[in-house]
């Protein structure tokens, strides 16, 4: 009986300790997998994967995919990425065994008019989208095609797809813009809605809304199931282009090249504040109310409510990637090919390594290459570095 009481007290204390270290403002965390651009459907760049362990990490494998590499999807014991075709226009889908770095199944030519494509994962399937609007679902274990659909009437696609709740969300442009909701089971379009344009904005999704943001910070929220408009944050201008929004701490974090980055309320689209950074900076990452922002080659930590900068890390002055946060450690890469892991609370560098090639910044404006970015899951941190895809773990 005394032993049982002792165990109960220890277990209760352990639960209390976990509660104390849970970040304020934290959303339900993504665990163990990268399923789309910037880790998850909120694009907040945050992942919990105890198999990764604390840095330092060691290189597990490196692959040259023959062309500039996209952000990875890491799930089900595999790492998926697309790469610009070395033989002309289009991209190639690669499926890599996460443990060995060998091909899990043969590469697939996705075609395409240019060199852009993007991936999402969910519901036991992998979804690949080309720049001409062909969306294909694959069996991730075998590479077999499950269904293919061509989204119309738009003809230019640069918004990475997002899976949530049995639906794949994406955007297209060409004549105006369209946001699509596609049934992940069969590829049927469930609904679509017109937007200012459909460029370069991967939908950020929660149970309460689908959020997209375009040029001049024209930002929308739609009901996930019906597609009914919830709100539209209007500004005095419009144009082509867009950037992926990030959902964190009740805010929609948006960026545009000609305006100060802003935070909107998820509920009504009203502006909560702006922060000092270039609108061309990559997407921020969040761990509760700790936000991590890369701008002009420097990483800064800001509180999500006060927007105050509390520490900064300059590295080599060429930090280029959108950051990600894995188990409280912030990972960023540089155009010099350097990868760092930092203590998210203090900004102290705890590990760095040379990946072997420049780590390109995410190009959210062009179709000259797949959209790149860091990923993690299954015990790995995965880094696209130009033509290379490199995995680190313990």
C-alpha positions in Angstrom: 0.0 0.0 0.0 2.8 2.4 0.9 4.5 1.6 -2.4 1.3 2.4 -4.3 0.9 5.7 -2.5 4.5 6.5 -3.3 4.0 5.7 -7.0 0.8 7.8 -7.0 2.6 10.8 -5.5 5.5 10.5 -7.9 3.1 10.2 -10.9 1.1 13.2 -9.7 4.3 15.2 -9.3 5.4 14.2 -12.8 2.1 15.4 -14.3 2.4 18.7 -12.5 6.0 19.1 -13.8 4.8 18.6 -17.4 2.0 21.1 -16.9 4.5 23.7 -15.6 6.7 23.5 -18.6 3.9 23.6 -21.2 4.4 26.8 -23.1 1.8 29.5 -22.5 -0.5 29.9 -25.5 0.4 26.5 -26.9 -1.9 24.8 -29.5 -2.3 21.0 -29.8 1.2 20.0 -30.9 2.1 18.0 -34.0 3.9 14.8 -32.9 6.3 12.7 -34.8 5.7 13.8 -38.4 6.0 16.6 -40.9 2.8 16.6 -43.0 3.1 19.8 -45.0 5.0 23.0 -45.4 6.3 24.2 -42.0 5.5 21.0 -40.3 1.7 21.0 -39.9 -1.6 22.4 -41.0 -1.2 25.5 -38.9 2.3 26.1 -40.4 3.6 27.0 -37.0 6.8 25.0 -37.5 6.5 23.2 -34.2 7.0 19.5 -33.6 7.3 17.2 -30.6 9.3 14.0 -31.4 11.0 12.4 -28.5 12.8 10.0 -30.9 14.9 13.0 -32.2 16.5 13.6 -28.8 18.5 16.6 -27.8 21.3 17.9 -30.0 24.1 17.3 -30.9 22.9 15.1 -33.8 24.8 13.1 -36.3 24.3 12.7 -40.0 22.4 9.6 -40.9 22.3 9.8 -44.7 22.6 12.3 -47.5 21.0 12.1 -51.0 21.7 14.1 -54.2 18.3 14.3 -55.9 19.6 16.0 -59.1 17.8 19.3 -58.7 16.7 21.8 -56.1 14.8 20.0 -53.4 11.4 20.9 -51.8 10.5 20.8 -48.1 10.2 17.2 -46.9 7.2 15.3 -45.7 8.3 12.9 -43.0 5.8 10.2 -42.0 5.3 6.5 -41.8 9.0 5.6 -41.8 9.6 7.5 -45.0 10.9 10.9 -46.2 9.1 12.3 -49.2 10.4 15.3 -51.3 10.2 16.6 -54.8 13.1 17.9 -56.8 13.4 20.0 -60.0 13.8 17.6 -62.9 17.4 17.4 -64.1 16.2 16.7 -67.7 14.0 19.7 -68.3 10.7 21.1 -67.0 8.8 19.5 -64.3 9.6 17.8 -61.0 10.3 14.3 -59.6 8.8 12.8 -56.5 11.2 10.8 -54.3 10.3 8.4 -51.5 13.2 7.6 -49.2 13.4 5.0 -46.4 13.9 7.1 -43.3 16.2 4.6 -41.7 18.6 3.8 -44.6 18.3 6.7 -47.0 17.6 4.3 -49.8 14.7 4.6 -52.2 11.5 3.2 -50.7 10.0 3.1 -54.2 11.0 4.3 -57.6 11.0 8.0 -58.3 7.8 9.4 -60.0 7.8 12.0 -62.7 5.2 14.6 -61.7 5.4 16.6 -64.9 4.6 20.2 -64.8 5.1 23.3 -66.9 7.9 24.7 -64.7 9.9 23.4 -61.7 7.4 23.8 -58.8 5.5 21.1 -56.9 4.5 20.5 -53.3 3.4 17.7 -50.9 1.0 17.0 -48.1 0.3 13.9 -46.0 -2.7 12.7 -44.1 -5.4 10.0 -43.9 -2.8 7.4 -44.8 -2.0 9.0 -48.2 0.6 11.2 -49.8 -0.7 14.1 -51.9 1.5 15.7 -54.7 0.5 18.9 -56.6 2.2 20.1 -59.7 2.3 23.7 -61.0 -0.4 23.0 -63.6 -3.0 22.0 -61.0 -2.7 18.2 -61.2 -3.3 16.8 -57.7 -2.5 13.1 -57.1 -2.9 10.9 -54.1 -0.4 8.1 -53.6 -0.2 5.1 -51.4 2.8 6.1 -49.3 3.9 2.5 -48.8 4.0 1.4 -52.4 3.9 4.6 -54.6 0.7 3.3 -56.3 -1.6 6.1 -57.5 -5.0 6.2 -55.7 -6.6 9.1 -57.6 -5.7 12.0 -59.8 -7.7 15.2 -60.4 -7.0 18.4 -62.4 -8.2 21.5 -60.7 -10.1 24.0 -62.9 -10.6 26.7 -64.1 -7.3 28.0 -62.8 -4.0 27.0 -64.5 -1.2 28.3 -62.3 -0.6 26.6 -58.9 2.0 27.7 -56.4 0.2 27.2 -53.1 1.3 24.0 -51.3 -1.6 21.7 -50.3 -2.7 21.1 -46.7 -4.5 18.1 -45.3 -6.9 18.4 -42.4 -10.0 16.5 -41.4 -10.2 14.3 -44.5 -9.8 17.3 -46.9 -7.0 18.6 -49.0 -7.0 22.4 -49.3 -5.0 24.3 -51.9 -5.2 27.4 -54.1 -4.8 28.3 -57.8 -4.5 31.4 -60.0 -4.5 32.4 -63.6 -7.8 34.3 -64.0 -8.4 35.8 -60.5 -7.9 33.2 -57.8 -9.6 30.1 -56.3 -9.4 28.3 -53.0 -10.2 24.6 -53.3 -11.3 22.0 -50.8 -10.8 18.5 -52.2 -12.1 15.2 -50.8 -9.0 13.3 -49.7 -10.8 10.0 -50.3 -11.6 10.3 -54.0 -10.3 13.7 -55.3 -13.7 15.3 -55.8 -13.9 19.0 -55.3 -16.1 19.6 -52.2 -16.2 23.4 -52.6 -14.3 26.4 -54.0 -14.3 30.1 -53.3 -13.0 33.1 -55.2 -10.1 35.0 -53.7 -8.0 38.1 -54.8 -5.6 35.6 -56.3 -4.5 32.1 -55.4 -0.7 32.5 -55.4 1.9 31.2 -53.0 -0.3 30.8 -49.9 -0.5 27.3 -48.4 -3.9 27.2 -46.6 -3.5 27.2 -42.8 -6.2 25.1 -41.2 -7.8 24.5 -37.9 -11.2 23.1 -36.9 -12.4 26.7 -36.9 -11.2 28.0 -40.2 -9.2 27.8 -43.4 -6.9 30.9 -43.7 -5.1 32.2 -46.8 -3.2 35.5 -47.4 -2.2 37.2 -50.6 -0.6 40.3 -52.0 -1.1 43.5 -49.9 -2.1 41.2 -47.0 -5.5 40.5 -48.4 -6.4 37.7 -46.0 -9.4 35.4 -45.8 -11.0 32.9 -43.4 -13.5 30.3 -44.6 -15.5 27.6 -42.8 -13.6 24.3 -43.4 -16.6 22.1 -44.1 -18.9 24.4 -46.1 -16.5 27.0 -47.5 -18.7 29.8 -46.2 -16.7 33.1 -45.8 -16.0 34.0 -42.2 -14.1 37.2 -42.7 -12.0 39.1 -45.2 -9.2 41.4 -44.1 -9.2 44.1 -46.8 -6.5 46.6 -47.6 -6.2 49.5 -50.1 -4.3 47.6 -52.7 -4.2 44.2 -54.5 -1.9 42.4 -56.8 -0.3 39.1 -57.6 1.6 36.9 -55.2 1.0 35.8 -51.6 2.7 34.2 -48.6 1.7 31.3 -46.4 0.0 32.5 -43.1 0.9 31.0 -39.7 -1.6 30.3 -37.0 -0.4 30.7 -33.4 -1.7 32.0 -30.1 -5.0 33.1 -31.5 -3.4 35.1 -34.3 -3.0 34.8 -38.1 0.6 35.9 -38.8 0.8 37.4 -42.3 3.6 38.9 -44.5 3.8 40.9 -47.7 6.9 42.4 -49.5 5.6 45.9 -49.4 3.9 46.1 -45.9 4.9 45.6 -42.3 4.1 42.0 -41.2 0.9 41.9 -39.2 -1.0 39.7 -36.7 -4.7 39.3 -37.2 -7.3 37.8 -34.8 -8.3 34.4 -36.0 -11.9 35.1 -34.9 -12.6 38.3 -36.8 -9.6 39.3 -38.9 -9.0 42.5 -36.9 -5.4 43.6 -36.7 -3.7 42.9 -33.4 -0.4 44.5 -34.2 2.6 44.7 -36.5 6.2 43.9 -36.0 9.5 45.1 -37.4 10.7 42.9 -40.2 10.8 42.8 -43.9 7.6 41.5 -45.5 9.9 39.2 -47.6 11.1 37.4 -44.5 10.2 33.6 -44.3 7.4 32.3 -42.1 8.0 32.5 -38.3 7.8 29.4 -36.1 6.2 29.3 -32.6 6.4 27.3 -29.4 3.5 28.5 -27.3 4.0 32.3 -27.0 7.6 32.2 -28.0 7.9 33.2 -31.7 11.0 32.8 -33.8 11.5 35.1 -36.8 14.3 35.2 -39.4 14.9 38.6 -41.1 17.9 40.0 -42.9 20.0 36.9 -42.0 19.3 37.1 -38.3 17.1 34.9 -36.0 15.0 36.8 -33.3 12.8 35.5 -30.6 9.7 37.6 -29.9 6.8 37.2 -27.4 3.6 36.6 -29.4 1.6 39.2 -27.4 4.1 42.1 -26.7 6.0 41.5 -30.0 9.1 42.4 -28.0 12.5 41.0 -29.2 14.0 39.2 -26.2 17.1 37.6 -27.9 18.7 37.4 -31.3 21.1 35.0 -32.9 23.2 36.3 -35.8 25.1 33.1 -36.7 27.1 33.9 -39.8 24.7 36.7 -40.8 23.3 34.6 -43.7 20.5 32.6 -42.0 18.1 31.8 -44.7 15.5 29.2 -43.7 12.1 29.5 -42.1 12.9 28.2 -38.5 11.3 25.0 -37.1 11.1 24.1 -33.4 11.6 20.4 -32.4 11.2 19.5 -28.7 12.0 23.1 -27.7 15.1 23.4 -29.9 15.1 25.9 -32.8 16.7 24.7 -36.1 17.7 27.2 -38.8 20.0 27.0 -41.8 22.2 29.4 -43.7 23.1 30.1 -47.3 26.6 29.1 -46.4 25.4 25.5 -45.7 25.5 25.8 -41.9 22.7 24.3 -39.8 22.2 25.3 -36.1 20.2 24.1 -33.2 19.5 26.7 -30.5 17.9 26.6 -27.0 14.5 28.1 -27.7 14.4 29.8 -24.3 17.8 31.5 -24.3 19.0 31.6 -27.9 22.2 29.7 -27.0 23.7 27.7 -29.9 24.0 24.1 -28.7 25.1 22.4 -32.0 26.0 23.2 -35.6 27.2 21.4 -38.6 28.1 21.9 -42.3 25.4 20.3 -44.4 27.5 20.2 -47.5 25.7 22.7 -49.8 23.9 26.1 -49.5 20.6 25.9 -47.7 18.4 28.1 -49.9 15.8 30.5 -48.6 12.1 29.6 -49.4 11.1 31.4 -52.6 7.5 32.2 -52.1 7.2 34.2 -55.3 8.5 32.1 -58.2 8.1 28.7 -59.9 11.8 28.3 -60.8 12.1 25.6 -58.1 10.0 23.7 -55.5 9.3 25.6 -52.2 12.0 24.5 -49.8 12.1 24.3 -46.0 13.2 22.2 -43.0 11.3 19.1 -41.8 11.5 16.6 -38.9 9.9 13.4 -37.6 10.6 9.7 -37.1 13.7 10.6 -35.1 15.2 12.8 -37.8 15.7 16.4 -38.7 15.7 16.6 -42.5 17.4 19.4 -44.4 17.0 20.3 -48.1 20.3 21.9 -49.2 20.2 22.8 -52.9 20.3 19.4 -54.7 20.9 17.5 -51.4 18.5 16.1 -48.9 20.3 15.4 -45.6 19.0 13.6 -42.5 20.3 14.0 -38.9 19.4 12.0 -35.8 20.9 10.3 -32.8 
